[in-house]
Amino acid sequence: MSPLSTALLALAFLLASSAQDIEDNRVNVSLYYESLCPDSVRFVVNELQPTWEQLAGYMNIRFIPFGKSWSEMNRRKERVFRCQHGPRECLGNKMQSCGLSLLPTQESQVKFVTCVMSKQDPSSAGPECCREVGLDFLRLRECYYSSLSDELQLEAEQETNSIRNPLRFVPTIVYNGVFNPRKQDESLYNFKAVVCSQIPQPPEACLA
Ligand SMILES: *[C@@H]1O[C@H](CO)[C@@H](O)[C@H](O)[C@H]1NC(C)=O
């Protein structure tokens, strides 16, 4: 091997191992929530978004917009979704499933979810929040009116049921795939501290 390719290999190895180190120093956070739930709104706006601002590099966030919804077959044997806060909530969940599936970065997903959740009406939030993250609303609309949106919501239902069935509280916050009642309760009012306590090498932002 030439000295140059040896050097390149060493560099590639260094970059790969540091990327792995960064990955290993992250906490996986899954948020099980629903669009019109006041506790979900409060959590996203007051806890998740400000914590993300400080700890973006230390978290992997996964949004599961479903909450206490469920799916069933109607009399015409079509699958329909039912939601705790009525049809508008189902619309908001489905719309967020589509938006999330079209947004490649966590940064844009957090921005999008925060935007939607802080608006009163999920149906009008769509165009506005798409604009905010530079997503073409027509693409979201296309997803919403296709079978893809039902599939995404079905996946969300399965994922929600696999954590707790039924979900006792919305939002439910799960770390590294394991539900923990103590972390759940504390997360609702001190999310940042709970995240920090689980970062293997916490950054300075955790000391403040
Ligand atoms: C976080 O999720 C990733 C991807 O699913 C996984 O590879 C990793 O092991 C998880 N980390 C922890 C601490 O559970």
Residues whose N, C-alpha, C, O or C-beta is under 5 A from the ligand:
A	BS01	LIG	R26 N28 N176
